[in-house]
C-alpha cells in the first residue's frame, strides 16, 4: 500500500509520524490497535481504566446525552497514547451519533427527493452534530443496492435500487461528512440488498454474476473509491461469482463471507477495484460470521484475509489470545499484522489526529454542542421530508381529503412491537405517544374527527381460538359506512437484527382491522417506515410512503392529504414489488 496516494494522501511529516509511532509500539499495543471496542454507557472511570490498560485503536459508542458523550469521548482521547478513532452510525443524521441529534432523513428519503443535496445535508449536518461530541468516524454511507424488496436490512437505510442514484447520493453524503470533519466508512462490501435474510442471524449471499456485480455494486464501490472514500466496512456476505472467478473449482462449502475471504478483500477490493484505504469488519458478534468457523479461527483469519480492523471483541483477553496463537502457529503472519497496524495509523494520520493531539484539539470546544438539534438543522430535516413524501398510488382519485366530506376518519394501526419500535420512536423524535396518536392530533387540528381503532381481542377468545368472525360481525357494513367517511391504515413496521420484520401482522385473523372496507369507504394506506407494504395492501387504492414517523413528517403528510401541499417525492425503489395487482 502507498499511503501517499488516495485516499490517505499522507505528507512526508505524516509518514514520519506513522513510522515513528509504529517503531515505538510493543507487540501488545499492535494487537490492540486493530480492535474497535463497543461502549455502552460505560462510566468515564471505567473507560479511562480500560483504555489506559489496553490502548485500543478505536471505539463505537451507544448514544447518550451530549454532555455525557463529550465526557466519555474526552476521556478516551486523554487516556490514549495514540489518538483514537471514535465512530458512530451517522446514517440518517445526528440522531445516529448523539441523543437529541437531528434525524435528517433515511437514505431512501434522501433518494426520494431526487436531489443529492439532500444526502449532502444528511452527511454535513449529521456529522457536524457528531463531531460536536468528539466523533471523528461515521459508519456511513450505506452504499448497498435494494434489488430485493423482501430484504429486511437495508430498505430504508440505502439510497434505492438504481446504481447511479446510489452512487450520486453516496458521494454527496461523503462530501458533506468530510466537510464536517468526519471520515466516512462506506458499507457493506461486497453489497447487501440481494438476499432477504439478515447477516446478524445468518450468512447472506450476494447472488449477482460477475458481469451483473460489476455493473451495479462494482460501479458504486469503484465510484466511491475513485472519489476518495477512506474506509470500507465488510459485511458477512458471500459473493460466490467472484469467489469462483478468483478460485476456479472452489466448492460450495468453501465459499465464505467476504470478512474472511482473501479473494474478495485482496483480489476484488484491493486489486481489481484499487482500494488503498482501511478495511474494517462488520460486528464480529453476528451469526453471519460466527456460524462459519470458530472465533478462535475467524478473528485471525479476518486480518490475514485483508481486514485491518476488527469491529468489537467479545472478550478482550480471549480475542487477543487468539491472535497470539495464530502468530505462533502461522495462521497470521507478523507481516500482515504490521501492515494492518500501519494502515490504521495512516488512516489516523490522514485525519490529522496526530496533529490535533499535539495541539490539544482532538475534542472540539464545548460550545460546539449548541448545534445538536438546532433549529437550522430541523428546518433542513423538514425540507427533506417535504421533498421526499411519495404518493405511490392513487388509482381512485380519493384525494384530497376534506373535513366537510371526510370528517369522520377511522385509523387502523399496524406496527412492530418491543424494544426496536420504542427505539425507532425515540430516534425519530416521537417520545411519548405513538405515530397513530400524532396522526390523530394533526387530523383534529385540521377539523377532522379521527378515531383510533383498537381491538379488544380478549372479548373474542374462545376454547377454539380467537373468533375473528364474531368481532367482524359486531358492526354491519351499512353501519360502518354510516359511522366513518374514510379510513387510514397506518403502517409503522420496521426491523433490525432479531425480527426480520416486513410483513403486516393483524391482531385478529380475518378480523375487523384488515382492509375489507377498502371497497366501502375511501381508504388510504400510509407507511412511515418500510417502503414495500403495498405487497400486503394491494387492495388499497391510495398508498403513501413517508419514510419517517416523526411529528414533522406526519404534519406534512396531513397537509399533502388535504391538498395544501403537493406530493414531491419519487420512489427510489419499486414500491409495487414487481406485481401488476399492486398497481390497480
N, C-alpha and C positions, 0 to 999 in steps of 0.2 A: 504494500500500500504506500502511496505517496501522499503524505499529509500536507504537502504544499499545494496540492491540486484540489479542485472542487470535490466535496463540499466544504472541507475544513479551511483550505487556503491559508495555512499557517505561515507566519513570517519566520525569519531566522531566530528572532527572540523567542517566539512561541515554541519553535522546535527545540531550542536550547532548554527551555523550561521543562518540556516533555522528557528530554533525555536526562537532564539533571535530576528531576524528580524520580524518574524510573530507576536510575542508578542508586538512589538513596533508599529505595524501598526494600524491605525484608520480604522473604517469600510469603510470610503470613499476610503482610499488607497487600501483596499482589493478589493473593487468593480472595481477600475481602473486597478488593477494588472492583471485582467483576459482579458483585451482588447488589441488587436493589432490594431494600427492605420495605415491608408494608407497615406503616404506623397506623394505629387505630386508637386515637385519643390517649396516647401514652403520656404520662406526666413528664414535664421537662426534665426533672431529675433523673428519671429512668432513661430518657433519650440521651442525656449527657453521659450517663454512666456507660450505656451500651456503645455509643459511638466512640467514646474515649477508649474503650477496650478493643473494639473490632475495627474501626476505621473503614466502614463500608463505602462503596463508591457512590451509592445513590439511595434515594427514598421516594416512595409513593405514599401519600398520606390520605387519611379519611377526613372528610370535611368537618370543620368546626367553625366557631365564630372567628372573625378576622383577628381579633386580639389574641386568641389562643393559638391560632395558626402562626401568627407573626412570632410569638414567643417560642413556639415549637421549632420553627424553621431557623430562627436566630440561634437557638440552642444547638441545632445541627451544625450550622456553619462555625460557630465558636468552638465546637468540640472536634472539628475536622482538621487534620493536618493538611490534607489535600482538599480543596473546596469540593463540596458535594453537589451532585445532581439532585434536584428536588422536583418531582413530577406530579402532574395531576391530569385527569381526563377532561380537558377543556374542549369537549366535542360539540357542545351546543351553547357555550357561553361561560361566563364566570361562575355560574351555579355548579359547574363541574370542578371548581377549584376552591371555593370558599362558601360557607353558609351565608345566605343573603346576597350571593352573587346574582348577576343578571342572566336570566335564560334568554339568550338572543334568538335561538331557533334551532331545531334539529336540522341535521344535514338535509333531509328531504324537504323541509320547509324552505331552506335557502334555495334549493334547486327549483322548487315550485315557483319562486319569484321570477325565474328565468334570467336573473341578473347576478353575475359573480360578485358584484359589490356587496351582496347580502352575506356571502361566505367570507369576504374580506372583513366585513364588520363583525361577524361572529368571531373570527380569529383575532382581530385587533382589540375590540372592546373586551372580549372574554379574557384574552391574555393580559390586558392591562390590569384587570382585576386580580388575575392570578399572580402577576408579578408584584403586585402591591403587598402580598404576604410572603414574598420571597421565593415563589415558584419560578423555576427557570427552564422547565421542560414540559411540553404538552404532548401527551399520547394521542395525537391527532395530526392531520385529518384522517378520517376513515375513508380510505380510497377503494373500498370494496364496491362491487357492482351487483345490483339486485336482479339477477337473472331468474330467480325462482321465487314466486310470490309466496310460497309456503315457508320460505326461510324465516326463522324465528329470532335471529340475532341482529341483523343489520337493516331491517326495512325502514326504520326511521333515522338510523344513525348515518347511513351513507347518502350519497347525492343522486341516487336513482339508478336507472338501468342503461343509460347511454354513456359509453366510454368518454366521448368528447365532453359531455356535460360534467361528468365526474372529474375529469382532468382539469377543466377550466375552474370549477368550484374549488378543487383541492389546491390548485396553485394560488388562487385568490386567498384562501384561508391561510396558507403558508406565508404569503406576503404580509398579511395583517398581523399574524402571530410574531413574525420576525421583527416587524416594525415596533411591536410592543415589547421586544426584548426577550422573547421566549422561544427556545428552539423547538422545532417540530419533530415528531416521530410518526411517520405515516404507518398505517396498519390496515389489513393483516396479511402480509405476504404469505403465500402466493395468491391470496384472494378468496374472501368469503362471498357468499351470495348464490352459489350453485346448489349446495346441499341444504335440505330443510332441517337438518339436525344442528346441534349446538356443541362446539368443541369443549365447552365446560363439562359436558356429560359424555362425549364420545368423540373419537377422531372423526373429523369430517373430510369430505373429498371435493376437490375442485375437478369436475369431470370434463373440462374443456380439452379439445385436441390441441396439439402444438400450434397449429395454424389459428384456431379459434382463440387460444390464450394470447398469442402474440397480438392479435387484432383488438383485444379487449383489455384484459388485466395487464398484459405486457405493455400496451400502448400507454396506459395510465401510469404505471410504475416507471417506465422509461422517461415519460414526460416529466414526472416529478424529480427523477434523478438528474435529468438534464437541467432542471430548474434549480437544483442545489439542495434538495432535501437532505438534512444531515444525519438522520437516523431512521431505521426501519424496525418495526415490531413484526416478529414472525408468528403466525398463527399455527396452531396444532392441526394443520390442514395438509392433506396429501395432494399431490399433483401427479397422478400416475403417468400421464402422457410424457411429461418431461423427465420423470424418473426413468421411464423406459427409453427415452431419447438418449439420455446420458449413460444409461446402464442397460444396453440391449440384453434381452434374455432374463432380466430380473423377474423373479417370481412374485406373485401377488403378496405372499406372506412377508416379503422383504421390503415392500413399499411402505415407507414410514412418513410421518408428518414432517413438514419442512424443518421444524425445530431441530431435528436430529438427522436430517438428510443432506450430506455434503454435496450431492449432485445438484440439489436445488439452491443451497446457500452459496456454494462456490462456483459450480458450473453455470447456473442460471443467473443468480442475483449479482454475484461479483464479476464474472467473466462476460457472460452474454449481455447483461444489462449495464454493466460497467459501474456498479455501485461502489463507491470508495469511502463510505461513511461507516457509522456504527450500527451494528445489528444486535438487537435485544430480543430475548424470548418473550412470548406472552406468559401469563402466570403459570408457573410450574405446578400449581395445585390442580389444574384442570385434568379431567379424566382423558381428554384427548391425547395427552402425553403419558399420564401415569399408567394407563392401561396397555401401553405399547411395550414397555420394558420397566424393569425395576428402577427405582430412583437412584440406587447405587450406580446404575449404568447410564441413565439418560442425563444426569447432571454433568458428568464429564463429557459425554458424547455431544451434548449441545455445544459446548465450547469447541471440541475437536471438529465438529461438523462445520463451524464457522461463526457461531454466535459469539459476541464479545461481552455481553452481559446477561445475567440470569435474573429474571423477574421473580423475586421472593424466594427466600429459603424457607423450608418447613421447620427444620431445627438447625440452627446455625452451626453448631459444632459437628453435627452429623453430616451436613452437606459439605462443609469444609473438609471433613474426613474423607468423604467420597472422592473429592478432587485430589487429595494427597495420595490416596490409594491408587488412583488412576495414573498419577505421575510416576509412582513407583513401578506399577506393572506395565506401563507403556500405552495404556488406553488413551492417555492425554500426554502430549509432549510439552516439554518446557518451552520450546519454541512457539507453539500455538498459544500457550498461556501468556507468554511475554507479549506476543503480538496483540492479543486481546486487551491486555493492560495498557499498552501504548496507545491503542485506539481509543480507549476510554479517556486517557489523559489528553489525547489530541482533540477529542470532542470537547472536553472542558476548556482546552486552550482556545479552540475556535470560538467559544462563547466568552472568552477573555475572563474566565472565572479566576485565573491566577492573578491577573492584574487587579481585579476587583478585591480579591482577598488582601493583596498588598496595600491597596488604598483604603481598605475598610468599608467597601461599598457593596459587599455581597448582599446585604439587606438594604432595601430602599428606605427612605425616610418614612417614619410612621404616618405622617400626614398624607402619604400616597393612598392610604386605605380609604380616604374620603371618596375615591372613585367607585368603590364597590357598591353596586346597586343604585348608582346616582341617577338623577332624572334624565340626563342626556342619554345614558345607556338604555334606560327604559323606553325612551322615545324611539331609539333605533329599533328596539325589540318590537314595539308597536308597528313600526313601519314595515318590518319584515312580515309580521302577522298579516297586515293589510294586503300585502302583495302576494302572500302565499296561499291563503284560504281558497280552496278549489271546489267549484261546483262541478262535480264529476258527471252528474246525471240529473236531468230534469225533463223526463220524457212526456209528462202530462201538463207541463207548464203550470205547476201548482204555486209558483212564486209570483209576486211577493205575498208574504203573509200580511194580513191586515186585521187589526183589532176589531174592526166592525164586522168582518166576515168570519174570522177565525179566533174569536175571543177566548173560547174555552179550549185549551190545549192540554192534552194528557202526555206526560213524559214517561217513557219506559226507559229504564237504565240497565245496561249490561256492562259489568266491569269486573276486572281482575280483583281478587281478594288478597288478603295477607299483607306481609311486610312490604313486598315490592310495590304494591299500589300506594301505600302510605308514603313511601319514599318518593315516588313519582309526583304525588300531590304536593309534597313539600318542595321538591326541586322545581316545580313549575309555578310556585307561588300560590298554591291552593291550600294553605294552612287553615285548618278548622272548617269543615264542611266539604261536601262532595261537589263534583263538577255539575251534577244534576241540580243541586241547591243553587249553585251560581247561575245556571241557565234559568231556573225558575225566577230568581230575583231579577235578572235582566229582562225577562219577558214581562214581569209585573211592572217594571219601570216604564215599559212601552205600552201599557194599557191592556195587556192580555191577562187572562185568569188561568194560570197554569196549575196543574195537579200532578204531583209526582206519584206515579202508580206504585204501590207496594203490595206484595203478595204475602198474606198471612198463611203460609203453606201448612202450618200446624192444623188449620181447620180442615184440611183435606187429606190428612193421613188416615189410612185405613189398614186393616190387617194385611191387605194385599198391596200396599204401597201408597204412593200419593195419587189421589184421584183428580187428574187434570180435567177430565170431562165435567166433573161437578163444579170445579172452580170456573170453568169456561161458561157453564150454563147459568151462573148466578145473574148475569146480565144478558138480556137478549140482544140480538143485532140491532133491532129497532130502537131499543132503549139506549144502547151505546151511542148510536148516531145522533140521538137527541141530547145526550149528555155532553158530547165533545164535538168541536168543529174541526179539529186537526190533531194529529199525533206526531210526536217526535221520538224516535228511537235513538237514544244517546249511547254510543259505544265507547267505553273507556277501558279497552283491553290491551294490555301490553305484557311483555315478559322479559325476564332476564335470568339466565343460568339454570334455574331449577324447575321452571314450569313449562317452558316451550309453548307458551300460550299464544294462540292466534284465533282459533275458532270462537264463536259466540256460544255461551252456555246459558240456557234459560232456566229459571227456577223450577218450573213445573213442566214436564213433558207434555206437549200438545195443550199447554195451558193458555191463560188469557194474555200473557205478555207477547208471545210470538206473533209476528205481524199478519195475523188473519184479517186485520182491519184495513190493510193497505188498499183494498178494493171498495171499502165502505166510506172512508173519510180521507182527506188529504194527509199523506204520510211522508215524513221526511226523516232520513237517517243521517246522523252526524257522528263521524268518528273523530275523536280527539287524539288518537294515538296511532294504531296500526292502519295503514292506508288500503288494506285489501279486504275489508269487511263486506264488500259487495258480493263476494262469493257466498256469503250466508244470508244476504239481504237482496237477492236478485229481484224479488217481488216489489221492492220499494221503488217508486218512480223518481224520487228525488234523493240524491246522496251527496254528502259534502265531507271533504277531508279538511280538518283544521290544523292537524299536526301538533296541536297543543291543547291542553285543557286549562290553561291559565285564565284568570279572570278577564284579562285583556282580550284573549282570543275568543272567549265566549261573548263578551260585549260586542266585539266586531262582527262575530258571526250573526248575532241577532240583528244588527244593523243591516247586514247584507241580506238576511232572510226577508227583511221588510222593504228592500229596495232602496234603502237610504245610502247604501254604498255598494259599488259594483264588485262582483267576484273577479279577482285579477289573477289568481293562481292558475298554473297549468301543471297537470300531474306529471312528475318526472318518472313515474312508473306506470305500468299497465294496470290501473286500478280495476279494470274489468276482468282481470285474471285470465285473459285469453279465451273467454267464453262469450258466445253470442247472447245467451239468455240474460246475462247481467246488463246488457245494453238496452234491453227492451223497456 
